């Protein structure tokens, strides 16, 4: 299905794994906690149980490192029947702090793309996660100067985007979203009449995966790198 961008006035960007590396650090932390808890369960079982706990806790903690750390601590307590040592809990907390303090690693072409598009379009960030952490990352990234607005959403579903566009007085047909997650950055926008460009990242969290059936009949572009977007503008 062909799409064009002649009516686009505002372009939104996801942040994590669209502008900079993020999911890689979660996978690394999962591997570390697997080692810390290896005398209680197998690595595969630890991964499965951690994912279940994360999903259960999303309504309470939301997305981001803090909720992830609390879920890892809960996992440690569950798997050990409450006998996990203070040393292991301390190491899990250190893992979380290390994730928060990671340097920002911009993905290839990010600043080039923002520099070019910001000349002709209003750019916004629409991301989800912990507010303080996302603000910190944006500040450290050096990219704030390109954006007119920053929005940290608790969820990225159709109604969340509709409320955001209404609040910013943006018509859906004049809005384009760019992101790495089909579930969060692409499908909800297409369903409300906006446009979307999918830029896959090499690692996708289980919770963000979709089936081919969910994408059938929906019009959006997929590019292999962020710089390819410039071919359409």
Number of C-alpha atoms within 10 A of each C-alpha: 7 6 10 11 14 10 12 18 16 21 21 22 23 22 22 21 22 24 26 18 18 19 16 15 17 17 15 13 20 20 14 15 23 22 15 16 18 13 11 17 14 12 17 10 13 23 17 10 16 22 20 13 16 23 15 12 16 16 11 10 19 19 20 18 20 19 19 23 21 18 23 26 20 17 23 25 15 14 16 15 10 11 10 16 11 9 10 15 18 11 15 21 17 13 21 20 14 13 18 17 12 12 12 17 13 18 16 14 13 16 18 12 15 21 13 13 18 17 10 11 15 17 23 20 22 22 24 20 20 19 16 10 15 20 15 14 21 18 13 13 16 12 16 16 11 18 17 13 13 17 16 18 18 17 17 18 17 16 13 13 20 18 11 15 14 11 9 9 9 14 15 20 18 16 22 23 23 26 27 26 23 24 19 20 26 29 23 22 28 20 13 14 15 22 27 27 24 23 24 18 19 9 13 16 12 8 10 12 12 14 9 7 7 11 14 8 8 12 17 20 17 18 12 11 16 25 16 14 18 12 6 8 12
